[in-house]
């Protein structure tokens, strides 16, 4: 039941035990419904930010959007940590997390859109497309979640995380990693690889929710499972934005 998504770590689920009240158990359908609610809560503030700043000229957009972007990112990170370590409050913190991420995504999307018109619509469409394709491949049994697949995706995700952390640390010293930020062939191949890993994380998340539901975990874990799926979808969207921006910068 292992998943690369830290929000859906199996040990966290196992600590919660199983529901003792009949009818109060986690279900895959309930998790799907709550995922839809969180997506709606994410989209609303994103649209609000978009409408608020989209008319600004390019030279003013960055300074106007940055406070919202960093504010949403920081608040979202705090809420994510609270949700991960206090899962019983996921019904409250997961919706708040979605709202904060909506502010963050709305602001960062504007910055990308200002540089590459049309990129946001492409990234949104690709994110939804990838999600439904991976769900279809998982439900149809084309992709089977085996122990080896889990280990490979966990290892790849961990390696990507370490590389991003190294990039952030080196950035403070004015050192960049072309593989991550460059728009050359290797930079694009790297982004394609990361998008692929993020997509397969969705499969692991689907599998984990199914297994946890079959095991009869408490009802509030539906919010927690939905939160984990949103974490992966946000990551996938950001990586698609990064990939599309690299491709557009080569034109």
Secondary structure as UniProt FT lines:
FT   HELIX           6..8
FT   HELIX           10..15
FT   TURN            22..23
FT   HELIX           28..53
FT   TURN            54..55
FT   HELIX           58..85
FT   HELIX           87..89
FT   HELIX           90..115
FT   TURN            117..118
FT   HELIX           119..139
FT   TURN            140..141
FT   HELIX           147..171
FT   TURN            172..174
FT   HELIX           178..181
FT   HELIX           185..214
FT   TURN            215..216
FT   TURN            219..220
FT   HELIX           221..249
//
